[in-house]
Amino acid sequence: MSDVQVREMESLESALKRFNKQVMADGILADARKHQYFEKASVLRKKKEAARIRKLRKTARLTEARERR
């Protein structure tokens, strides 16, 4: 759980901004979105495989671009 102490003479907006940064860094919102709906194991496997293929294609594209230089 993210915890932010409001400093002396600090505005609430500033503390809220620090809190939001901390929540994003901890990955709390991403995790909540991921668990918002139940997904079957087969769907999760397909998503994971699709992400792996996207990453491979991106890596190949970047290495190809470097070789052309």
Distance bins in CASP14 RR format, pairs under 12 A and 6 or more apart:
PFRMAT RR
TARGET T0000
AUTHOR 0000-0000-0000
RMODE 2
METHOD distances of the structure
MODEL  1
1 19 0 0 0 0 0 1 0 0 0 0 0
1 22 0 0 0 0 1 0 0 0 0 0 0
1 23 0 0 0 0 1 0 0 0 0 0 0
1 26 0 0 0 0 1 0 0 0 0 0 0
1 27 0 0 0 0 0 1 0 0 0 0 0
1 28 0 0 0 0 1 0 0 0 0 0 0
2 15 0 0 0 0 0 1 0 0 0 0 0
2 16 0 0 0 0 0 1 0 0 0 0 0
2 18 0 0 0 0 1 0 0 0 0 0 0
2 19 1 0 0 1 0 0 0 0 0 0 0
2 20 0 0 0 0 1 0 0 0 0 0 0
2 21 0 0 0 0 1 0 0 0 0 0 0
2 22 1 0 1 0 0 0 0 0 0 0 0
2 23 1 0 1 0 0 0 0 0 0 0 0
2 24 0 0 0 0 1 0 0 0 0 0 0
2 25 0 0 0 0 1 0 0 0 0 0 0
2 26 1 0 1 0 0 0 0 0 0 0 0
2 27 0 0 0 0 1 0 0 0 0 0 0
2 28 1 0 0 1 0 0 0 0 0 0 0
2 29 0 0 0 0 0 1 0 0 0 0 0
3 15 0 0 0 0 0 1 0 0 0 0 0
3 18 0 0 0 0 0 1 0 0 0 0 0
3 19 0 0 0 0 1 0 0 0 0 0 0
3 22 1 0 0 1 0 0 0 0 0 0 0
3 23 0 0 0 0 0 1 0 0 0 0 0
3 26 0 0 0 0 0 1 0 0 0 0 0
3 28 0 0 0 0 0 1 0 0 0 0 0
4 10 0 0 0 0 1 0 0 0 0 0 0
4 12 0 0 0 0 0 1 0 0 0 0 0
4 14 0 0 0 0 1 0 0 0 0 0 0
4 15 1 0 1 0 0 0 0 0 0 0 0
4 16 0 0 0 0 1 0 0 0 0 0 0
4 17 0 0 0 0 1 0 0 0 0 0 0
4 18 1 0 1 0 0 0 0 0 0 0 0
4 19 1 0 1 0 0 0 0 0 0 0 0
4 20 0 0 0 0 1 0 0 0 0 0 0
4 21 0 0 0 0 1 0 0 0 0 0 0
4 22 1 0 0 1 0 0 0 0 0 0 0
4 23 0 0 0 0 1 0 0 0 0 0 0
4 25 0 0 0 0 0 1 0 0 0 0 0
4 26 0 0 0 0 0 1 0 0 0 0 0
5 15 0 0 0 0 1 0 0 0 0 0 0
5 18 0 0 0 0 1 0 0 0 0 0 0
5 19 0 0 0 0 0 1 0 0 0 0 0
5 22 0 0 0 0 0 1 0 0 0 0 0
6 12 1 0 0 1 0 0 0 0 0 0 0
6 13 0 0 0 0 0 1 0 0 0 0 0
6 14 0 0 0 0 1 0 0 0 0 0 0
6 15 1 0 1 0 0 0 0 0 0 0 0
6 16 0 0 0 0 1 0 0 0 0 0 0
6 17 0 0 0 0 0 1 0 0 0 0 0
6 18 0 0 0 0 1 0 0 0 0 0 0
6 19 0 0 0 0 1 0 0 0 0 0 0
7 14 0 0 0 0 1 0 0 0 0 0 0
7 15 1 0 0 1 0 0 0 0 0 0 0
7 18 0 0 0 0 1 0 0 0 0 0 0
8 14 0 0 0 0 0 1 0 0 0 0 0
8 15 0 0 0 0 0 1 0 0 0 0 0
9 15 0 0 0 0 0 1 0 0 0 0 0
10 16 0 0 0 0 0 1 0 0 0 0 0
10 17 0 0 0 0 0 1 0 0 0 0 0
10 18 0 0 0 0 1 0 0 0 0 0 0
10 19 0 0 0 0 0 1 0 0 0 0 0
11 17 0 0 0 0 1 0 0 0 0 0 0
11 18 0 0 0 0 0 1 0 0 0 0 0
12 18 0 0 0 0 0 1 0 0 0 0 0
12 19 0 0 0 0 0 1 0 0 0 0 0
13 19 0 0 0 0 0 1 0 0 0 0 0
13 20 0 0 0 0 0 1 0 0 0 0 0
14 20 0 0 0 0 0 1 0 0 0 0 0
14 21 0 0 0 0 0 1 0 0 0 0 0
15 21 0 0 0 0 0 1 0 0 0 0 0
15 22 0 0 0 0 0 1 0 0 0 0 0
16 22 0 0 0 0 0 1 0 0 0 0 0
16 23 0 0 0 0 0 1 0 0 0 0 0
17 23 0 0 0 0 0 1 0 0 0 0 0
17 24 0 0 0 0 0 1 0 0 0 0 0
18 24 0 0 0 0 0 1 0 0 0 0 0
18 25 0 0 0 0 0 1 0 0 0 0 0
19 25 0 0 0 0 0 1 0 0 0 0 0
19 26 0 0 0 0 0 1 0 0 0 0 0
19 28 0 0 0 0 0 1 0 0 0 0 0
19 29 0 0 0 0 0 1 0 0 0 0 0
20 26 0 0 0 0 0 1 0 0 0 0 0
20 27 0 0 0 0 0 1 0 0 0 0 0
20 28 0 0 0 0 0 1 0 0 0 0 0
20 29 0 0 0 0 1 0 0 0 0 0 0
21 27 0 0 0 0 0 1 0 0 0 0 0
21 28 0 0 0 0 0 1 0 0 0 0 0
21 29 0 0 0 0 0 1 0 0 0 0 0
22 28 0 0 0 0 1 0 0 0 0 0 0
22 29 0 0 0 0 0 1 0 0 0 0 0
23 29 1 0 0 1 0 0 0 0 0 0 0
23 30 0 0 0 0 1 0 0 0 0 0 0
23 31 0 0 0 0 0 1 0 0 0 0 0
23 32 0 0 0 0 1 0 0 0 0 0 0
24 30 0 0 0 0 1 0 0 0 0 0 0
24 31 0 0 0 0 0 1 0 0 0 0 0
24 32 0 0 0 0 0 1 0 0 0 0 0
26 32 0 0 0 0 0 1 0 0 0 0 0
27 33 0 0 0 0 1 0 0 0 0 0 0
27 34 0 0 0 0 1 0 0 0 0 0 0
27 35 0 0 0 0 0 1 0 0 0 0 0
28 34 0 0 0 0 0 1 0 0 0 0 0
28 35 0 0 0 0 0 1 0 0 0 0 0
29 35 0 0 0 0 0 1 0 0 0 0 0
29 36 0 0 0 0 0 1 0 0 0 0 0
30 36 0 0 0 0 0 1 0 0 0 0 0
33 39 0 0 0 0 0 1 0 0 0 0 0
34 44 0 0 0 0 1 0 0 0 0 0 0
34 47 0 0 0 0 0 1 0 0 0 0 0
35 44 0 0 0 0 0 1 0 0 0 0 0
37 43 0 0 0 0 0 1 0 0 0 0 0
37 44 0 0 0 0 0 1 0 0 0 0 0
38 44 0 0 0 0 0 1 0 0 0 0 0
39 45 0 0 0 0 1 0 0 0 0 0 0
39 46 0 0 0 0 1 0 0 0 0 0 0
39 47 1 0 0 1 0 0 0 0 0 0 0
39 48 0 0 0 0 0 1 0 0 0 0 0
40 46 0 0 0 0 1 0 0 0 0 0 0
40 47 0 0 0 0 0 1 0 0 0 0 0
41 47 0 0 0 0 0 1 0 0 0 0 0
41 48 0 0 0 0 0 1 0 0 0 0 0
42 48 0 0 0 0 0 1 0 0 0 0 0
42 49 0 0 0 0 0 1 0 0 0 0 0
43 49 0 0 0 0 0 1 0 0 0 0 0
43 50 0 0 0 0 0 1 0 0 0 0 0
44 50 0 0 0 0 0 1 0 0 0 0 0
44 51 0 0 0 0 0 1 0 0 0 0 0
45 51 0 0 0 0 0 1 0 0 0 0 0
45 52 0 0 0 0 0 1 0 0 0 0 0
46 52 0 0 0 0 0 1 0 0 0 0 0
46 53 0 0 0 0 0 1 0 0 0 0 0
47 53 0 0 0 0 0 1 0 0 0 0 0
47 54 0 0 0 0 0 1 0 0 0 0 0
48 54 0 0 0 0 0 1 0 0 0 0 0
48 55 0 0 0 0 0 1 0 0 0 0 0
49 55 0 0 0 0 0 1 0 0 0 0 0
49 56 0 0 0 0 0 1 0 0 0 0 0
50 56 0 0 0 0 0 1 0 0 0 0 0
50 57 0 0 0 0 0 1 0 0 0 0 0
51 57 0 0 0 0 0 1 0 0 0 0 0
51 58 0 0 0 0 0 1 0 0 0 0 0
52 58 0 0 0 0 0 1 0 0 0 0 0
52 59 0 0 0 0 0 1 0 0 0 0 0
53 59 0 0 0 0 0 1 0 0 0 0 0
53 60 0 0 0 0 0 1 0 0 0 0 0
54 60 0 0 0 0 0 1 0 0 0 0 0
54 61 0 0 0 0 0 1 0 0 0 0 0
55 61 0 0 0 0 0 1 0 0 0 0 0
55 62 0 0 0 0 0 1 0 0 0 0 0
56 62 0 0 0 0 0 1 0 0 0 0 0
56 63 0 0 0 0 0 1 0 0 0 0 0
57 63 0 0 0 0 0 1 0 0 0 0 0
57 64 0 0 0 0 0 1 0 0 0 0 0
58 64 0 0 0 0 0 1 0 0 0 0 0
58 65 0 0 0 0 0 1 0 0 0 0 0
59 65 0 0 0 0 0 1 0 0 0 0 0
59 66 0 0 0 0 0 1 0 0 0 0 0
60 66 0 0 0 0 0 1 0 0 0 0 0
60 67 0 0 0 0 0 1 0 0 0 0 0
61 67 0 0 0 0 0 1 0 0 0 0 0
61 68 0 0 0 0 0 1 0 0 0 0 0
62 68 0 0 0 0 0 1 0 0 0 0 0
62 69 0 0 0 0 0 1 0 0 0 0 0
63 69 0 0 0 0 0 1 0 0 0 0 0
END
